[in-house]
Every structure is written in C-alpha cells, then in structure tokens.
C-alpha cells in the first residue's frame, strides 16, 4: 500500500484529495490547523499548524518509523481567502500568508525527501493557483505566495534530478467546493469548458501525477481552469 501525505486536508480541495486517495487504496496521512474527522480506516488525521516546524518534523518521522517510507506529498495547505487593499495589509498578515502557503510547502518537502529515502519513487505535487500570473486587486500576498510555489516547483525539479522524486505543480482556477448547485448560468458559461470546476477535477489530476508511470512529467505546472486563463476579457 502506498502512503501519501496531504497538508490542509480538513476542508475544500484538501478534503476531496484525502477522500479520493483513500478510495484509490492509499494510506493517507493528513493534517490541518482546523479540526475534522474521517470514518475511513486508511485515513489518519492530526491537528497541526504548518508553521510549527517541530510538529511537522515529528509528523513525518512518526509516519516513516511506524509505517515506512512516504511515496507522495501533496502541498495543499494554504490561506486561500486573504484579499485586502495593499495600503491596509499589515506586514504580519502578509508574512502569515507567505509562511503558510510557501514556507510551509518547502518545509513539508524537506521532511518528505528525508522520509522517502527507501520508497523507490516519489512524487511532490504543489497546489498553486492561476492567481500566480492572473489576478485582481488586493491579492498581493496570496498571488505572491502562489507565484513562489510555482518557482519552487521549477527549482526542486532540477535539484532532485538525481533522485526518483518528481516535482509538479497544479494551478486551479475557480473550483467550487461548497454549493455547486447555487452557481448561475453565467458562472458556468463564461468558462470555455462550459462549467465551473469541481474538487474532483483536482483529485483526478493529482492521482494521475502520482502514478509511477507518470515519471516523465516533471517540473510541469498543470493549469486546471476550464480554459479561463486563455480567454481575453474586456469590460464593456
């Protein structure tokens, strides 16, 4: 049985990833600063703040010691709703977003590399965002963190070239995790694919990248947005 660590697994895309990988037979280890429960026996959850270096280290070491090497890491944990005018952003707020979204992914990647040494292959999948290069006002902290995550993917791919670990990135567009049925027709029709994204769209992509036979995909940033970033939009 392969083992996967998914950060930020309590809600949203993270929870969908946890359930999706568990359904495919993975032993899933996940953590989040928020509390939650799972009924599946192959899902293990701990409440941990990704900014707690010691707790993250112990989490990975415990898995490796008690279960064996970790095969897949999905860096999903993020502060995803932060939107504030630039003249009102406090530096501690900016630092918190960067620390959680970017530093946290780097920390987990370092711990994963140590815990992967006997696995025979490894996959790091970073969950970024289309906001890394296409944005709205007020998203400086979030956009910078996701841009950094794409760049981190590029560099780690090269740094780990002598290992069996590949590093890829997924940049979701609009993925509706809550009330999909309440979306308007215009919400769907503005997408070239004709609909708003679902968490399953991200789960399917991660499962594909996690396969052993996907080893020639390395350093890629897979944009999953229904074609929105290819569309030229003018205000009337």
C-alpha positions in Angstrom: 0.0 0.0 0.0 1.4 3.4 -1.0 1.5 6.2 1.5 0.5 9.9 0.8 0.8 13.0 3.0 -1.7 15.7 2.2 -1.4 19.0 4.0 -4.5 21.0 4.8 -6.9 18.1 4.5 -9.8 19.2 6.7 -11.8 21.1 4.1 -12.3 22.1 0.5 -9.9 20.7 -2.1 -7.8 19.1 0.6 -10.6 17.0 2.0 -11.5 15.9 -1.5 -7.9 14.8 -2.1 -7.8 12.9 1.2 -11.0 11.0 0.3 -10.0 10.5 -3.3 -6.6 9.0 -2.5 -8.1 6.8 0.3 -10.7 5.5 -2.2 -7.8 4.5 -4.5 -6.3 2.4 -1.8 -3.6 4.8 -0.4 -2.8 5.0 3.2 -3.5 8.7 3.7 -1.9 10.9 6.4 -3.2 14.4 6.6 -3.0 17.4 9.0 -4.7 20.8 9.3 -4.9 23.6 11.7 -8.7 23.1 11.7 -10.4 20.1 13.4 -12.1 17.4 11.5 -12.9 13.6 11.5 -12.8 10.9 8.9 -14.5 7.5 9.1 -12.2 5.6 6.7 -9.7 3.3 8.4 -6.9 4.2 6.0 -7.1 8.0 6.8 -5.0 9.3 9.7 -5.6 12.9 10.8 -3.7 15.2 13.2 -4.4 18.8 14.1 -1.1 20.6 13.4 -0.2 24.2 12.4 2.0 24.1 9.3 4.1 26.9 10.9 5.1 24.6 13.8 8.4 23.2 12.5 8.9 20.7 15.3 5.4 19.3 15.0 5.7 18.9 11.2 9.1 17.2 11.6 7.6 14.8 14.2 4.6 14.1 12.0 6.8 12.9 9.1 9.3 11.0 11.3 6.5 9.1 13.0 4.9 8.0 9.7 8.3 6.8 8.4 9.1 4.9 11.6 5.7 3.4 12.2 4.5 2.7 8.6 7.5 3.0 6.3 8.6 5.4 3.6 6.2 8.0 2.2 5.6 7.9 -1.6 3.6 11.0 -2.3 3.4 14.5 -0.9 0.6 17.0 -1.8 1.3 20.5 -0.6 -2.2 21.8 -0.3 -2.3 23.8 3.0 -2.9 27.5 2.3 -4.5 30.7 3.5 -6.7 31.0 0.4 -9.3 33.7 1.2 -6.9 36.6 2.0 -7.9 39.6 0.0 -7.1 43.1 1.3 -6.2 46.5 -0.2 -2.5 47.0 -0.3 -2.5 50.1 1.9 -4.4 48.1 4.6 -2.3 44.9 4.7 -0.3 44.7 7.9 3.1 43.1 7.4 2.3 40.3 9.9 -0.7 39.4 7.7 1.5 39.3 4.6 4.1 37.2 6.4 1.5 34.8 7.6 0.2 34.1 4.1 3.8 33.6 2.7 4.8 31.5 5.7 1.7 29.2 5.4 1.5 28.9 1.6 5.1 29.0 0.6 7.4 28.3 3.5 5.0 25.5 4.7 5.3 23.7 1.3 9.1 24.0 1.4 9.2 22.7 5.0 7.0 19.7 4.1 9.0 19.0 1.0 12.3 18.8 3.0 10.7 16.4 5.5 9.2 14.3 2.7 12.5 13.9 1.0 14.0 12.5 4.2 11.0 10.2 4.7 11.1 9.0 1.1 14.6 7.5 1.0 13.6 3.8 0.7 10.4 4.3 -1.4 11.9 3.7 -4.8 10.0 6.6 -6.3 8.4 9.8 -5.1 6.0 12.5 -6.1 5.7 16.1 -4.8 2.6 17.9 -6.0 2.2 21.5 -5.2 -1.2 23.1 -5.3 -0.7 26.6 -6.6 -3.3 28.8 -8.3 -4.0 30.6 -11.6 -3.6 33.7 -9.4 0.2 33.2 -9.7 0.1 35.2 -13.0 -3.5 36.4 -13.5 -5.0 38.4 -10.6 -7.4 41.0 -9.2 -6.6 43.9 -6.9 -6.0 43.2 -3.3 -4.5 39.7 -3.8 -0.8 40.6 -3.4 0.0 38.3 -0.6 -1.8 35.3 -2.0 -0.6 35.8 -5.6 3.0 36.2 -4.4 2.8 33.0 -2.4 1.5 31.0 -5.3 4.0 32.5 -7.7 6.7 31.5 -5.3 5.2 28.0 -5.2 5.4 27.7 -9.0 9.0 28.8 -8.9 9.8 26.4 -6.0 8.4 23.6 -8.2 10.7 24.6 -11.1 13.8 24.6 -8.9 13.1 21.5 -6.8 12.6 19.6 -10.1 16.1 20.3 -11.0 17.6 19.9 -7.5 16.1 16.4 -7.2 17.1 15.3 -10.7 19.4 12.6 -9.3 16.6 11.1 -7.3 13.5 9.2 -8.1 11.3 12.1 -7.0 9.4 14.2 -9.5 8.0 17.7 -8.6 5.0 19.1 -10.3 2.5 21.9 -9.7 -1.2 22.2 -10.2 -2.8 25.7 -10.6 -6.5 25.5 -10.1 -8.9 28.2 -11.4 -12.4 28.5 -10.0 -13.0 25.3 -8.1 -16.4 25.4 -6.3 -16.1 23.4 -3.1 -19.4 24.4 -1.4 -22.7 25.0 -3.0 -22.2 24.0 -6.7 -25.9 23.9 -7.4 -26.3 27.6 -6.5 -24.0 28.8 -9.3 -25.5 30.9 -12.0 -25.6 30.1 -15.7 -23.1 32.9 -16.4 -20.7 31.4 -13.9 -20.6 28.3 -16.0 -20.9 29.7 -19.5 -18.0 32.2 -19.1 -15.7 29.2 -19.0 -14.6 27.8 -22.3 -15.3 24.3 -20.9 -18.8 25.4 -20.1 -18.8 24.8 -16.3 -17.1 25.8 -13.1 -14.6 23.4 -11.7 -15.2 20.8 -9.1 -12.7 19.4 -6.5 -12.8 16.1 -8.4 -11.0 17.8 -11.3 -8.0 18.4 -9.0 -8.2 15.0 -7.4 -8.1 13.3 -10.8 -5.1 15.3 -11.9 -3.2 14.5 -8.6 -4.0 10.8 -8.9 -2.6 10.9 -12.5 0.6 12.7 -11.5 1.1 10.3 -8.5 1.3 7.2 -10.8 4.6 5.5 -11.2 4.3 5.7 -15.0 4.0 9.5 -14.9 7.7 9.8 -14.1 8.4 11.8 -17.3 6.1 14.6 -16.2 8.5 16.7 -14.1 8.6 20.4 -13.4 5.2 21.0 -15.0 2.6 23.5 -13.9 -0.8 22.0 -14.9 -3.4 24.7 -15.2 -6.9 23.4 -14.4 -9.3 26.3 -15.0 -11.7 25.3 -17.8 -9.7 27.5 -20.2 -10.3 30.8 -18.4 -6.7 32.0 -18.5 -6.7 31.6 -22.3 -9.7 33.9 -22.7 -9.3 37.6 -23.5 -11.9 39.5 -21.4 -12.8 43.2 -21.9 -15.0 45.3 -19.7 -17.9 46.8 -21.6 
